Amino acid sequence: MATALARLLAEAGRRLGRPDLSRVAGQGAAAVCEEVEAGRLRCGVPGEVETPGLMNGLAGIGFGLLRAALPERVPSVLLLEGPRRAPSSPEHAPVDVASSSRA
């Protein structure tokens, strides 16, 4: 639940032009990272049982942290955003395997 709340605050901060909300969201994501690193994974189910689910389980924690780290690359499942293209830069440019093998 903490990653979902952090993402909600981040999105609100972005849309409302409120850097204070984005800052709180970043602090929330950092707190979740600390919990994960300490081995304290808390899923949003009764008894805090580890479950693999996207909405309230381990996949949701991982996806939330991935989205917090790369919001411009990872679409929001809750906002039903579609896939995003990689930014245009040399490190993300497609590699022409046929021509590179001839060198």
Backbone as CSV, one residue per row, in Angstrom:
resi,resn,N_x,N_y,N_z,CA_x,CA_y,CA_z,C_x,C_y,C_z
1,MET,0.817,-1.198,0.000,0.000,0.000,0.000,0.859,1.260,0.000
2,ALA,2.019,1.168,0.636,2.886,2.347,0.718,3.372,2.781,-0.659
3,THR,3.672,1.829,-1.543,4.138,2.223,-2.875,2.999,2.871,-3.659
4,ALA,1.771,2.382,-3.486,0.624,2.976,-4.171,0.391,4.401,-3.685
5,LEU,0.514,4.622,-2.399,0.345,5.971,-1.850,1.453,6.896,-2.351
6,ALA,2.672,6.390,-2.394,3.786,7.197,-2.909,3.543,7.575,-4.364
7,ARG,3.046,6.641,-5.168,2.777,6.932,-6.576,1.636,7.929,-6.722
8,LEU,0.612,7.819,-5.870,-0.498,8.770,-5.890,0.020,10.175,-5.593
9,LEU,0.854,10.310,-4.565,1.411,11.614,-4.217,2.306,12.154,-5.332
10,ALA,3.096,11.287,-5.935,3.975,11.715,-7.026,3.164,12.215,-8.213
11,GLU,2.124,11.489,-8.575,1.278,11.889,-9.702,0.547,13.189,-9.395
12,ALA,0.042,13.326,-8.174,-0.633,14.568,-7.770,0.349,15.731,-7.810
13,GLY,1.556,15.512,-7.318,2.566,16.563,-7.349,2.894,17.002,-8.761
14,ARG,2.986,16.033,-9.662,3.300,16.340,-11.059,2.161,17.114,-11.716
15,ARG,0.943,16.633,-11.544,-0.199,17.262,-12.211,-0.582,18.609,-11.622
16,LEU,-0.383,18.769,-10.314,-0.767,20.013,-9.644,0.384,21.005,-9.528
17,GLY,1.570,20.601,-9.998,2.722,21.479,-9.885,3.124,21.704,-8.432
18,ARG,3.039,20.635,-7.644,3.336,20.713,-6.207,4.570,19.890,-5.889
19,PRO,5.756,20.492,-5.925,6.979,19.749,-5.639,7.014,19.179,-4.223
20,ASP,6.271,19.780,-3.305,6.240,19.254,-1.940,5.630,17.858,-1.905
21,LEU,4.596,17.627,-2.709,3.984,16.289,-2.773,4.944,15.287,-3.404
22,SER,5.637,15.720,-4.445,6.612,14.842,-5.090,7.742,14.480,-4.127
23,ARG,8.148,15.436,-3.304,9.205,15.186,-2.320,8.758,14.151,-1.288
24,VAL,7.518,14.282,-0.802,6.974,13.312,0.162,6.882,11.930,-0.492
25,ALA,6.504,11.893,-1.774,6.427,10.625,-2.498,7.791,9.962,-2.571
26,GLY,8.818,10.746,-2.844,10.175,10.208,-2.891,10.623,9.664,-1.546
27,GLN,10.250,10.344,-0.479,10.579,9.866,0.861,9.860,8.552,1.156
28,GLY,8.602,8.445,0.702,7.844,7.205,0.904,8.465,6.039,0.149
29,ALA,8.881,6.289,-1.090,9.517,5.234,-1.882,10.838,4.819,-1.244
30,ALA,11.585,5.782,-0.710,12.855,5.466,-0.039,12.607,4.612,1.197
31,ALA,11.539,4.910,1.928,11.210,4.124,3.120,10.855,2.685,2.743
32,VAL,10.129,2.519,1.633,9.785,1.169,1.179,11.063,0.422,0.787
33,CYS,11.985,1.095,0.107,13.262,0.464,-0.265,14.016,-0.014,0.973
34,GLU,14.024,0.799,2.009,14.702,0.414,3.245,14.057,-0.828,3.860
35,GLU,12.737,-0.897,3.824,12.029,-2.064,4.356,12.356,-3.313,3.542
36,VAL,12.386,-3.168,2.229,12.700,-4.305,1.357,14.126,-4.787,1.620
37,GLU,15.068,-3.842,1.694,16.465,-4.216,1.942,16.640,-4.900,3.291
38,ALA,15.798,-4.546,4.266,15.873,-5.153,5.592,15.113,-6.485,5.653
39,GLY,14.486,-6.873,4.528,13.766,-8.142,4.482,12.379,-8.082,5.086
40,ARG,11.846,-6.885,5.234,10.506,-6.725,5.808,9.532,-6.336,4.700
41,LEU,9.056,-7.331,3.972,8.087,-7.102,2.904,6.685,-7.206,3.488
42,ARG,5.905,-6.148,3.346,4.554,-6.150,3.903,3.543,-6.017,2.775
43,CYS,2.895,-7.117,2.478,1.872,-7.114,1.444,0.558,-6.605,2.035
44,GLY,-0.331,-6.135,1.171,-1.595,-5.568,1.615,-2.695,-6.601,1.773
45,VAL,-2.386,-7.703,2.415,-3.387,-8.742,2.678,-3.417,-9.017,4.179
46,PRO,-4.512,-9.579,4.674,-4.600,-9.871,6.110,-3.439,-10.754,6.578
47,GLY,-2.903,-10.423,7.722,-1.814,-11.205,8.284,-0.466,-10.916,7.651
48,GLU,-0.417,-9.954,6.743,0.819,-9.592,6.042,1.521,-10.805,5.433
49,VAL,0.743,-11.718,4.902,1.270,-12.902,4.229,1.836,-12.478,2.878
50,GLU,2.991,-13.004,2.524,3.564,-12.678,1.214,2.723,-13.314,0.116
51,THR,2.301,-12.486,-0.825,1.502,-12.941,-1.947,2.101,-12.348,-3.225
52,PRO,2.005,-13.045,-4.353,2.669,-12.567,-5.566,1.910,-11.480,-6.332
53,GLY,0.722,-11.108,-5.920,-0.146,-10.236,-6.708,0.385,-8.858,-7.047
54,LEU,-0.134,-8.320,-8.144,0.262,-6.990,-8.598,-0.413,-5.897,-7.778
55,MET,-1.656,-6.081,-7.420,-2.373,-5.011,-6.732,-2.027,-4.908,-5.251
56,ASN,-1.761,-6.015,-4.597,-1.468,-5.936,-3.160,-0.393,-6.927,-2.718
57,GLY,0.475,-7.297,-3.639,1.510,-8.279,-3.309,2.904,-7.848,-3.699
58,LEU,3.787,-8.824,-3.771,5.198,-8.576,-4.062,5.416,-7.940,-5.435
59,ALA,4.636,-8.358,-6.426,4.773,-7.759,-7.762,4.412,-6.280,-7.717
60,GLY,3.421,-5.940,-6.918,3.022,-4.539,-6.773,4.101,-3.710,-6.114
61,ILE,4.768,-4.278,-5.114,5.871,-3.573,-4.463,6.982,-3.310,-5.471
62,GLY,7.358,-4.347,-6.203,8.422,-4.200,-7.196,8.054,-3.228,-8.301
63,PHE,6.837,-3.340,-8.805,6.393,-2.454,-9.879,6.328,-1.010,-9.391
64,GLY,5.833,-0.818,-8.168,5.757,0.531,-7.607,7.120,1.169,-7.467
65,LEU,8.098,0.383,-7.034,9.454,0.918,-6.895,10.084,1.185,-8.264
66,LEU,9.813,0.314,-9.230,10.319,0.530,-10.588,9.723,1.803,-11.176
67,ARG,8.447,1.999,-10.975,7.782,3.203,-11.477,8.286,4.455,-10.761
68,ALA,8.571,4.341,-9.454,9.110,5.481,-8.709,10.492,5.859,-9.234
69,ALA,11.275,4.867,-9.617,12.628,5.125,-10.118,12.623,5.660,-11.545
70,LEU,11.701,5.161,-12.375,11.675,5.532,-13.798,10.261,5.904,-14.261
71,PRO,9.668,6.946,-13.694,8.281,7.268,-14.053,8.092,7.636,-15.519
72,GLU,9.152,8.136,-16.159,9.038,8.505,-17.565,9.103,7.295,-18.484
73,ARG,9.537,6.148,-17.972,9.677,4.937,-18.783,8.640,3.869,-18.464
74,VAL,8.137,3.857,-17.212,7.231,2.794,-16.777,5.811,3.354,-16.700
75,PRO,4.887,2.826,-17.501,3.521,3.343,-17.499,2.765,2.963,-16.226
76,SER,1.757,3.767,-15.905,0.929,3.496,-14.736,-0.152,2.481,-15.076
77,VAL,-0.206,1.416,-14.316,-1.253,0.418,-14.499,-2.589,0.994,-14.047
78,LEU,-2.573,1.734,-12.950,-3.816,2.284,-12.392,-4.431,3.356,-13.281
79,LEU,-3.610,4.084,-14.022,-4.127,5.104,-14.935,-4.354,4.547,-16.335
80,LEU,-4.131,3.248,-16.497,-4.308,2.552,-17.773,-3.474,3.176,-18.896
81,GLU,-2.261,3.590,-18.551,-1.365,4.142,-19.559,-0.807,3.019,-20.420
82,GLY,-0.588,3.337,-21.679,-0.031,2.359,-22.599,1.478,2.293,-22.502
83,PRO,2.096,1.446,-23.298,3.560,1.324,-23.296,4.203,2.645,-23.691
84,ARG,5.406,2.844,-23.189,6.145,4.071,-23.498,7.387,3.709,-24.289
85,ARG,7.764,4.601,-25.164,8.971,4.400,-25.967,10.183,4.832,-25.166
86,ALA,11.290,4.198,-25.437,12.553,4.581,-24.801,12.961,5.958,-25.312
87,PRO,13.592,6.752,-24.457,14.055,8.075,-24.917,15.051,7.929,-26.052
88,SER,15.064,8.912,-26.942,16.015,8.903,-28.059,17.369,9.368,-27.564
89,SER,18.257,8.442,-27.439,19.631,8.762,-27.058,20.526,7.643,-27.579
90,PRO,21.809,7.915,-27.723,22.710,6.884,-28.260,22.689,5.587,-27.454
91,GLU,22.539,5.674,-26.143,22.561,4.449,-25.340,21.292,3.625,-25.491
92,HIS,20.202,4.241,-25.999,18.953,3.522,-26.205,18.672,3.259,-27.671
93,ALA,19.605,3.640,-28.532,19.397,3.470,-29.966,19.445,1.990,-30.336
94,PRO,18.610,1.584,-31.299,18.656,0.190,-31.733,19.997,-0.133,-32.380
95,VAL,20.436,-1.341,-32.215,21.715,-1.783,-32.772,21.438,-2.572,-34.046
96,ASP,22.142,-2.227,-35.097,22.042,-2.964,-36.347,23.023,-4.129,-36.275
97,VAL,22.536,-5.293,-35.925,23.372,-6.457,-35.705,24.089,-6.870,-36.982
98,ALA,23.423,-6.772,-38.117,24.015,-7.214,-39.382,25.266,-6.402,-39.708
99,SER,25.224,-5.089,-39.576,26.381,-4.272,-39.933,27.472,-4.330,-38.863
100,SER,27.095,-4.512,-37.595,28.115,-4.554,-36.539,28.909,-5.859,-36.564
101,SER,28.353,-6.934,-37.109,29.072,-8.201,-37.149,30.087,-8.244,-38.292
102,ARG,29.949,-7.326,-39.257,30.858,-7.291,-40.406,32.175,-6.597,-40.076
103,ALA,32.207,-5.847,-39.009,33.400,-5.039,-38.685,34.572,-5.850,-38.269
